[in-house]
Amino acid sequence: MAIFSNILEEDHVRDAHDLFLFNYGPNKNYASVHIELPDTMKVDEVDILTRRIQSKE
């Protein structure tokens, strides 16, 4: 699945699971996914990573 491959290509992402897709009408699609990261990552590093993943199309 393209969503998982886009997420898993990121450094530090160990796994991705529990993907949920939501459709709230025309052009209103949202997704939620759990990602597994090293427990040594700092909050600001996680924030940068998740924002980079969110910006992918």
MODELLER restraints for C-alpha pairs under 7 A, 6 or more apart:
rsr = mdl.restraints
at = mdl.atoms
rsr.add(forms.Gaussian(group=physical.xy_distance, feature=features.Distance(at['CA:4:A'], at['CA:16:A']), mean=6.63, stdev=0.5))
rsr.add(forms.Gaussian(group=physical.xy_distance, feature=features.Distance(at['CA:7:A'], at['CA:53:A']), mean=6.39, stdev=0.5))
rsr.add(forms.Gaussian(group=physical.xy_distance, feature=features.Distance(at['CA:8:A'], at['CA:15:A']), mean=6.65, stdev=0.5))
rsr.add(forms.Gaussian(group=physical.xy_distance, feature=features.Distance(at['CA:8:A'], at['CA:16:A']), mean=6.99, stdev=0.5))
rsr.add(forms.Gaussian(group=physical.xy_distance, feature=features.Distance(at['CA:12:A'], at['CA:37:A']), mean=5.93, stdev=0.5))
rsr.add(forms.Gaussian(group=physical.xy_distance, feature=features.Distance(at['CA:12:A'], at['CA:38:A']), mean=6.67, stdev=0.5))
rsr.add(forms.Gaussian(group=physical.xy_distance, feature=features.Distance(at['CA:13:A'], at['CA:35:A']), mean=6.67, stdev=0.5))
rsr.add(forms.Gaussian(group=physical.xy_distance, feature=features.Distance(at['CA:13:A'], at['CA:36:A']), mean=5.97, stdev=0.5))
rsr.add(forms.Gaussian(group=physical.xy_distance, feature=features.Distance(at['CA:13:A'], at['CA:37:A']), mean=5.21, stdev=0.5))
rsr.add(forms.Gaussian(group=physical.xy_distance, feature=features.Distance(at['CA:14:A'], at['CA:36:A']), mean=5.33, stdev=0.5))
rsr.add(forms.Gaussian(group=physical.xy_distance, feature=features.Distance(at['CA:14:A'], at['CA:37:A']), mean=5.73, stdev=0.5))
rsr.add(forms.Gaussian(group=physical.xy_distance, feature=features.Distance(at['CA:15:A'], at['CA:35:A']), mean=5.73, stdev=0.5))
rsr.add(forms.Gaussian(group=physical.xy_distance, feature=features.Distance(at['CA:15:A'], at['CA:36:A']), mean=5.08, stdev=0.5))
rsr.add(forms.Gaussian(group=physical.xy_distance, feature=features.Distance(at['CA:16:A'], at['CA:33:A']), mean=6.80, stdev=0.5))
rsr.add(forms.Gaussian(group=physical.xy_distance, feature=features.Distance(at['CA:16:A'], at['CA:34:A']), mean=5.64, stdev=0.5))
rsr.add(forms.Gaussian(group=physical.xy_distance, feature=features.Distance(at['CA:16:A'], at['CA:35:A']), mean=4.38, stdev=0.5))
rsr.add(forms.Gaussian(group=physical.xy_distance, feature=features.Distance(at['CA:16:A'], at['CA:36:A']), mean=6.23, stdev=0.5))
rsr.add(forms.Gaussian(group=physical.xy_distance, feature=features.Distance(at['CA:17:A'], at['CA:33:A']), mean=6.09, stdev=0.5))
rsr.add(forms.Gaussian(group=physical.xy_distance, feature=features.Distance(at['CA:17:A'], at['CA:34:A']), mean=5.36, stdev=0.5))
rsr.add(forms.Gaussian(group=physical.xy_distance, feature=features.Distance(at['CA:17:A'], at['CA:35:A']), mean=6.51, stdev=0.5))
rsr.add(forms.Gaussian(group=physical.xy_distance, feature=features.Distance(at['CA:18:A'], at['CA:33:A']), mean=5.47, stdev=0.5))
rsr.add(forms.Gaussian(group=physical.xy_distance, feature=features.Distance(at['CA:18:A'], at['CA:34:A']), mean=5.85, stdev=0.5))
rsr.add(forms.Gaussian(group=physical.xy_distance, feature=features.Distance(at['CA:19:A'], at['CA:32:A']), mean=5.68, stdev=0.5))
rsr.add(forms.Gaussian(group=physical.xy_distance, feature=features.Distance(at['CA:19:A'], at['CA:33:A']), mean=4.36, stdev=0.5))
rsr.add(forms.Gaussian(group=physical.xy_distance, feature=features.Distance(at['CA:19:A'], at['CA:34:A']), mean=7.00, stdev=0.5))
rsr.add(forms.Gaussian(group=physical.xy_distance, feature=features.Distance(at['CA:20:A'], at['CA:31:A']), mean=5.57, stdev=0.5))
rsr.add(forms.Gaussian(group=physical.xy_distance, feature=features.Distance(at['CA:20:A'], at['CA:32:A']), mean=5.17, stdev=0.5))
rsr.add(forms.Gaussian(group=physical.xy_distance, feature=features.Distance(at['CA:20:A'], at['CA:33:A']), mean=6.41, stdev=0.5))
rsr.add(forms.Gaussian(group=physical.xy_distance, feature=features.Distance(at['CA:21:A'], at['CA:30:A']), mean=5.92, stdev=0.5))
rsr.add(forms.Gaussian(group=physical.xy_distance, feature=features.Distance(at['CA:21:A'], at['CA:31:A']), mean=4.49, stdev=0.5))
rsr.add(forms.Gaussian(group=physical.xy_distance, feature=features.Distance(at['CA:21:A'], at['CA:32:A']), mean=6.62, stdev=0.5))
rsr.add(forms.Gaussian(group=physical.xy_distance, feature=features.Distance(at['CA:22:A'], at['CA:29:A']), mean=5.63, stdev=0.5))
rsr.add(forms.Gaussian(group=physical.xy_distance, feature=features.Distance(at['CA:22:A'], at['CA:30:A']), mean=5.07, stdev=0.5))
rsr.add(forms.Gaussian(group=physical.xy_distance, feature=features.Distance(at['CA:22:A'], at['CA:31:A']), mean=6.01, stdev=0.5))
rsr.add(forms.Gaussian(group=physical.xy_distance, feature=features.Distance(at['CA:23:A'], at['CA:29:A']), mean=4.58, stdev=0.5))
rsr.add(forms.Gaussian(group=physical.xy_distance, feature=features.Distance(at['CA:23:A'], at['CA:30:A']), mean=6.49, stdev=0.5))
